[in-house]
Amino acid sequence: MRQEAHRQFGHRLEWTVVGVLAAVALVLGYVGFADVYPDERFTQLLYRSLQLFVLEGGTVPEGSAVPISLEIARVLAPALTVYTAIRTLFLLFREQLEFLGLRFLLRDHAVIAGLGAKGFTLAKALRESGVRVVVLEQDEANPAIAGCRPRGIRVLAGDAADPALLDKARVTSARWLVVVAGGNRANVEIAFAARALADAHGGAPTVWIHLDDLMLWRLLQAEVLSTSRRSRVRLELFNVHEAAARMLLEELPAPGGGDGRRPPHVLVLGAGALGESLILQAARLRRSDDRPGTLRVTLACREAARERGLLAARYPALGESIELEAWEIDTAGAPPAATAVFVCLGNEEAGLIAALALHNRPELLGVPIVLAVDDDRSGVAIALRSSGALRDVVPFGVLSRTLTLELLLRGTNELLAQAKHEHYLACERARRVDAAEDPSLVPWHRLPESLRESNRHFADSVGQKLEAAGLALLPAPLPDGDAPAFAFSDDEVEELARAEHDRWERNLRGQGWRFGPVKDAELKLHPSLVPWSELSEDERDTDREPVRALPEMLARLGFAIVRSEDARALGSWAASRQR
């Protein structure tokens, strides 16, 4: 926002300065000519002054002295004319110049397909983070286009599924393609058109696909993770409501909290995607909490009892972590005495009315009320922050907080890669390996990019591992705590560990690493860059341990491994959940 304000201010200032200088040149020319031609009329002197701007005139009779005012005007006026002409030509041929810039100069940029609320929010956020952005939008009359160009965001009109338009946007040279163009089917079509183009031309962007349907998002993400990657393009699927729920409960009132006088009790107003995601996330957090007992959660909406029943049927393990209750908002009864309230109605006006009504209830006096809005930097959010009497009502921008550069760095593959590195750190510390002996014993953000990429390739290879072992992935946003945890057999661990070492060795050698007696990330040396048969048992354990830990890593991300004989349940399970 600040960069945009500076850019618009600079644009206005530029033409203000040009106008002032033109007026100064005109006045100086008039004064100078009046000294040289004292007998001429006003109109004749003005005409002589105007001729200075078109590179004509400015001469004086032979032998006459040139006044200093005229000297300045004879330089300033033509200079302003040349500057204005250049700027005008640039504006006239801007599209052609932008095309040349896109064609030959654009690298490591972001391409966003779709300029709705999600696309525009993300485009602004990425541009403010210093990322070059190209937007593909089919509707040339979209009013958001006017807000893109002053920010330096290039907009190309057309169908984002058209390979010619994707090529014009230099998708093959992009770092990210984010597809938020419309419905789930359209988004998937655009993503796979981009992947085909990148595979044909050697590109390797990460393609992000937004899916509105939570169940479809989980099913397809499980499919992407469990399928061998046959493309250089990474596919990431995301849902803003799931991401918002995770972020919201990380930053705002903890569901396991309470005020010390009352037991923790969360009130969720709204049974949409955000409300469902919040309830699931609260259950996950409570499950990881060491305190005994269940968390009390009340779902408030119309037909709340019916919605509670649907959630309980969709997530049978929900009752292990939370005590889910229902409050019909159409009734005249008092709201439950909660310790935290989340208003997730989808409509900002209705949400604000509900938040204000709850804020005035004596049962909720002093209780934090989180109001979900699209953008927490405008509109309702600004009004709430400016009101000192509503300090307990906290706006949370679902789009502005989730559609950021951070989102592109916290995808499922990236989180799995980070989980693998965290597991490596824990194992090495358990062995009492000193950081001086291993430069990889650092947090993820300090890890050299080559080693981070190695962990990402581990995440990419999960599908290949599962296929080789005859396994599949199922979405498990809230797994059954009583069910036995999945574990690989000893033979599977050995086979998958050998395959992982072979993959790791090929990958590092492909990046220029070679064998060396001591690990050195700068020189790209590693003592384990030898065939599996030449590794010691301790070195082999380095590959066995992440294989054993893989089911737990995936469970933390909301997925469960099933054996081939159980994988047939996937189709019937998915069909039953979609009814």
Phi, psi and omega in degrees: 000317181293318178298319180296317179298319178296320181294315179294321177297318179297321179296315178294319181296322181303309184283336173294316179296317178299316179297317180296315180296323177296318178295320178297316179298319180296316181294315179297321177296317180297315181297318181295315179293327178296326176290323183281321182240075185293340185266355183280153180286167181302314184295324179292319178294321179294321179296317177300320180294319179294329179297337178299330183283341180251024175062030176236160177074198180090356179276156178233158179304147181300133180091350180275143176283145179266117179299150181299327179296322179288323177302314180296316182295324181292337176268316186292315184298310178297324179298319178294324179296314180296316180299314181295323179295317180297316180295322179294316178298322178298317180294322181293322184252022183300319182298317179294321178294320178296321179297317178297320178297318178297321187289320191246342188246340189278124177214150175053038180258182177244134174250128180244121178264108180114131182238044170279201181298319180293311183297317181293318178299315181292320179299316178297316183295317180293321180294320178293337178274002178092007180272135174285137190231136171238130182249138174252122183220129184283326183272104181292343179268005180302121183296339180292340179300322180296333178275350181275313188297318177297339180272000182081020179264119180283137180239125176247128183272139176144181181281120184292345177275356181281119181303327180295320179289320177298321178293320178298326178280001178059047179299325182293340178257000184281159174272322181224145164238122180246121186254108179225044191278335184172234183289169182301316183295316180298319180296318179294320179299316180297316182298317183284333172295319178293320180295319178297319179295316181294319179296324182287332185247009175082013179279163180214056177284162168269124184256120179258130181239122176272132177236126182288324185280119183299317182293318178297320178300314181293318181297312182290325177295320176298320179295317180296317182292325188266002180257136178302134182281113181253013180227152176286345183277130174273132175257130175232132177250141181218159178224123187296330181288321176296315179296320180295320180297317179298311183293320183298315182281346173284324189259329189251189189313124181291135182294340179266011187281246189114168184257012180089335180259329181240148176293153182299135182209118183257132176251120179249115181261107181123130184253021179281196184297320180291317178299316178298316180295322178296317180296317179295316180295321176298321178294320178298314181296320180294324180296325179277355180279140181280345183290143182287165176089172180254158178272135179272124180230133178245127175265122182246123178186180171286141184055047183299322180297319178295316180295323177297319178297321179295319179295317180296324178287325181287326182232084185301333182275004184300321183291348179286336186247330183225155173257098187273121179244172182230141175227116180284115185286346178283345181280164181270004183292161180285149178290156178293152182280080183278166175255351175203141183232136176236119180260113187229063186270348179086328177257120187295321181295313179295323178296319179295317179299316180294320181295319179293321179295318179290325180298330182271359180279135180296333180293339184243024181298124179079003181276132178295131180242115180265124180253118179282123176231170178289311186230120181272015177244012181206171172057237184301321183297317179296318180298320180293317182292332181278351180262111180294337183280351184241040183294337181280348178264112187249119177282144175229119182278106182298316181277313185293334182269336183258327182272076184223176176300327179300324179301318182289348180253006182230037177285174183299315178298318181293319179295324177293320177297318179293322178297322178295318179293319178298321177295320178299316179300315182297318181294316181293323177292324177296329176278358182062037175284132181278145180299332179292333179279334184223106181293353178277353181279062179224159176301161184307316185291345179258357181288136177304146184302324180297322179283327174296320179294326176297319176294325177296323178293329173299314179297320179297331186272000181301317180300318179297320179297314183294319179297319181297328181267004180069039184243166177219167178248141172240144171298133179219070182298334177213084185293157180291119182292338181274344182285144179295139180289144179291142176215139176287149173288165180300319179295320179295319179300315182295315182293316181290326178294319177298315179297322179294319179296317179299317179297314181299318181295315179299318183296312182292321177296325177294336178268007177096005178284156177213168182294141175205151184294337181229140180290128181217108184292327181289317179273355181059054177244143179210131182287346182263009180278065178222162178300158182305322183294340182262000180279148172284167179296323178297320179291324177294325178298331177299330176270330180290322187296315177294333175294313178299326184275351184303316178303320180291320177301314181292324179298323178295335179266359176096027181227150181233139177275136175231152180281165187302324181291340178263346186295336179297340180289346184300314183296312181292324178296313181296319181297321181293328182282339182272351182290000000 
